[in-house]
Amino acid sequence: LFRCERMLVACSLLPSSSNNHRSSSLPPYYSKLVFLTTAMMPLFRFLIGIALVSTSSLVSNVSVVEASNFSKAHAHTGKVEPFSPGDPKIKLDGKATSILKAGKPYQTQVQSGDGGRGLVIQDVDAPTHVVWDRILDFDNYGSMVPKCFESKNYKIIDHKPTKANNFLEKEIFTRMKVGFPMLKLEYFVRHFVYIQHHKALTWTLDYTKESDFDDSCGYWYIAPHPDNPEEKTRLYYSVGVSMFDWVPKFVVDFMSSKALTDATAWVKKFSEIEWAKEVAKGGTSRSSSAGAQVKNKGPLFALPFFGNKKKQEEEERLAREAAEKAAMEAQAALEEKKKLFVVRAGFRRYLLVSLVVVLAAYNINTIVAGGFLKEKSA
């Protein structure tokens, strides 16, 4: 490209027919050729700029791909204050009630430390067990949650709810990816399930993994609707996010504001669709797959005959640890493979673009030079 530009500069500096008596020996279209070459110089400089930007973009792509890391710990163990499970105890006035009856989300503020956090309340025309099914269906968030195109659980830990652990029932670790124009972000979430006692779910980042978010924490509280507890739900949602400086402002704005109402909107939409299907099938059972997930089912009366129960629990623990280790290794291998693929794909794309540009410049040079030589020989 630089060689083509030098050629064009040389052509543009040759004498024109308007100010030199020796130009009579030049071809009749020479003035047009000089004008054309002069006009093409900005185009070639623009193409050179694209080539330089392409090189820097390739380096940028590599750094973005390596930002999240399944095998590396996060830079810290928490900057945003985590949520506590339980009833947010929000008093709704007449205005708030009318907004909720219209099927719209109501936004308010809750006290948190020295400041406040945004909280969204939404009424859903579906029972609580259906709503919990949607929220806990992390593996299918890619088909339900706006901007989320991939979500997969990589570890689940069951707990026996006690006062000491604040009645924690389960921990669910999920790898999520959200997409924006020209930007993909990956982060690892640790969910804490408190459905039976607190009717809530909270989350933070999994700080044993490196995420593209600086920090994130959130909160769901799901309660039967006061007017129709059997068939309606009132849900509460809040989230706190801290982003790195390199993340564009529109992404930060979306994650901190619009994501609030979008979150309750998708839960309402898919919960009501699922409940409509159950009603159409004549099913009004209060059982739920969410309940099955959060309860540790087993024999009601189990006696440890000859230590069999203890042995069985130990075998289950070892099997679970082995499965989790295998899943983590497979995930790490997949991440390494994907990084290599993205880098190779980006390099090929820029190589092809550069090749097309060079061939186009060569064709233009050939046509112009060929015409000039032909006319000169004639």
Secondary structure, 3 states (H helix, E strand, C coil): CHHHHHHHHHHHCCCCCCCCHHHHHCCCCHHHHHHHHHHHHHHHHHHHHHHHHHHHHHHHHHHHHCCCECCCCCCCCCCCCCCCCCCCCCCCCHHHHHHHHCCCCEEEEEEECCEEEEEEEEEECCCHHHHHHHHCCHHHHHHCCCCEEEEEEEEEEECCCCCCCCCCCEEEEEEEEEEECCEEEEEEEEEEEEHHHHCEEEEEECCCCECCCCEEEEEEEEEECCCCCCCCEEEEEEEEEECCCCCCHHHHHHHHHHHHHHHHHHHHHHHHHHHHHHHHCCCCCCCCHHHHHHCCCCCCCCCCHHHHHHHHHHHHHHHHHHHHHHHHHHHHHHHHHHHHHHHHHHHHHHHHHHHHHHHHHHHHHHHHHHHHHHHHHC
